[in-house]
Amino acid sequence: MREIVFDTETTGLDPLTGDRVIELAAIELVNLMPTGRQFHTLLDPERDVPPEASRVHGFTRADLDGKPKFAASADGFLAFAGDSPLVAHNAPFDFGFVDAELARIGRPRLDRRRMVDTAAIARARFPGLPNSLDALCRRFGIDLSARTTHNALLDVRLLAEVYLELRGGRQPGLVLGSVAGGSAAGRLAPQEAAAPRTPRPIDVPDARRAAHAEFLAKLKDPLWVRLDRG
């Protein structure tokens, strides 16, 4: 299964008031594992970058001078994403910004049926707990030492690890093998798959058997008796 984890950095919080995307990053997952394929670009927002936004992601207007505009990068991002599910943390925010950029160049918005919101998944799994990307990384023991600012490319790499954990984590006995195209898929290690299973009968003391029979005698047509007859 192919999925795309993506993230944006922006000039502010609301595309409807003129805020723009300044960084767009995405990585490819196959069977929940990164393949090494990625898309990343800084973008000229065609406007100023407020100081409060720079404090979050570290980019100033000068850093973005000469970078491509979204119109020049849209085809590359859309081709990379293909028709795969799009995974993001607080996905409505990132979808909203990409949609606004697409609308500016006359392109259709992203299909909401493709949206996978890891923030919503985390809230359902850990209700009442902090579920920011930082909080989830700490909860799952994922190294955050490189995350000094909100860099989109670093964030999608961290989010890919978080997403794997939210979907069940790295199971014991699971190893990675190469598949066509250099992607990775999980399979059981041979020694795990071939390990024999030996039945272990349970020895029930006579007193426990008698107590159970006495309990069943008080019930009307108990299921346990019907199963024994079958």
N, C-alpha and C positions, 0 to 999 in steps of 0.2 A: 504494500500500500504506500503510495507516494503522497506526502504532505509537504507543505511549505510553511516554515516558521518565519514570520516577518515582524519588523518593527520600524517605527518612524521616530525621528526627532523633529521638532517644529519650533516656530517662532513664538508660539503661545498655545492657548488651550481651546480656541474656538475658530474653526475655519470659516464660519459664517460671518465673523467680524474681520476677516482678512488675514488671519494667521495662515502661514504656509509651511510646507514640508521642507526641511533643510537636509535631511539624511534619510535614506531608505535602504534597508538591509534585509536580506532573505537568505535562508539556507534550506537545502533540500533534505528531507527525511525519507527513507524507505524502510518500512516496517519499524518505525520509530527511531531509527538510527541515522545519524548524519552521514551523507555519502561523500562529503567534501566539496560538492558543488554549491556555489553561492552567487548571489547578486548583491552588489554594494555600490552606492554612489552618494557623494555629497551633492547638494543642489543649490543653485542660486535662487533665493526666495523672491528676488525682485522687490525687496522691501528691507526695512531695518530689522535688526535682531535685538529685541529689548534686553537690557542688562539682566533682568530677572530670569529670562530664558537662557542666557549665556551661562549663568551660574549653575543651571541644571545640567546642560549638556556640554558646556565648555567651548562652544563655537561662537565666534563673533562675526560681524558682517565682513570684516576683512578676510577671515578664513574662507569665506564662500565666494569672494570675487573671482570671476573667471570659471567657476564651476558650471556644469551644464544646467540648463533649465529643465523643469519637469517634462515639458513637451518633448525634449530630445531624449529623455530616459524612459518615457512611458512604454514604448514598444519593447524595450529590453526587459523591463520588469514583468510586463504582461506575458511575454513569451516564456520567461523563466517560470512564472507561476503556473502557466498552462491552465488546465481546468481542475487542478488539485485543490483539496481543502486548504484553507488559509488559517494558520494558527497564530494567535497573538494574545498578549496579556492585556486585559481590558480592550478586547478586540473592537468594540464599537467606536472607540476613540481613533484607532488607526484606520479602520475602514472609513470613518467619516472624513478624515483628512485626505486619504487617497481618492475617495469619491469626489471631494471638492476639487482636487487637482485634475482629475479626469474630466469633470464637468467644464473646467476652464478651457479645455482643448477639444470639447465636443465629443467626448468618448463616453460610453455607457458606464454606469457605476458597477462596482463589484457585486456579484450575486451573494446575497446574505445567506443563502443556503450553504455556502462554502465556509461560513464563519465557524471557527472553533475558538472559544474564549476560555483560556486557561484560568483567568480570574474567576469566572463563574464556576468552573470545575472545582477550583480550590475552595471557594466559599461553600459549595455543597459538601465537600469532603471534610472541611475543617470549619464548621460554623462557629462564629463568634471569635475566631482567632485572626491575627493579622495575616493577610494573604497577598501582600505586595511581593514583587519579584525577589527583593532582598530577603524578606521574611521566609519565603518558601525555600530559597537557597540555603538559608541557615537551618531550616527545619530538616532538609534532606541532606545536609552535610556537603553542600556544593561550594567550592572555593570561590569566594567573592573578592579576593585580595586585589584583583586587577580593576575592579569596578569603582573607580574614583569619581567618574562622571557617568551620565546616561548615554553611553555610546551605543548606537543602534546595532552595530555588528557584534560587539561583545554581548549585548543584551539578548540577541537571538540565539547565540551559542549557549548562554546560561539558560534561556528559556527552553531550549531543546532538551537539556538535562532535566529541568523541572518537569517538562511535559512527559518524559519517559517515566519519571517517578509517579506522576499523577495517574498515568495509565497502567501502573502496576509495578514499575521498577524493574531492576535487573534481577531476574529470578535465579536462584541457585541451580547450577547445572546447565545454565544457558550459555552457549558460546557463540561467537560470531563467525560466519563463514562468508566467503565471497560469492556473489551471484553475478549474473550477466550485467555488464555495464559498470562493474566496480562498486556496486552498492553492497550493503550489508544486510543480512537477515539472520534471525536467531534460530538455532536448532538445538535439540538436546545433545549433550556430549555423548559419544558412543557408549561409554561405560555406564552412563545414567540410563540410556535407552535400553541397554541389554541386561541391566541388573535384574536377577530373578527375584520373584516375590514369594516368600514362604508363608503359608497360612499359619496363624497363631491362634489355636482354639482357646476359648475362655473357659476356665474351670470354675463353675458356680457351686458353692457349698450347698449341701442338702437343705440346710436351714433357710437359706435365701430362696431356693426353689419352692419350698413349702410356703414361705411368706408370699411369694409372687402368686402361687396357685390360689391361696386364700383371698388375695386382693382381686384376682380375676373373677372369682366366684361371685363377687359382689356387683359385677358389671353386667349389663345387658348386651349379649352378643359381642364380646370384646374382639377387637381386630386381631390381637395376638393369637387367640384360639383358632380363628378362621385361617390364619396363615399357617399355623401348625398342621391343621387338617389338610391344607393344600399341599 
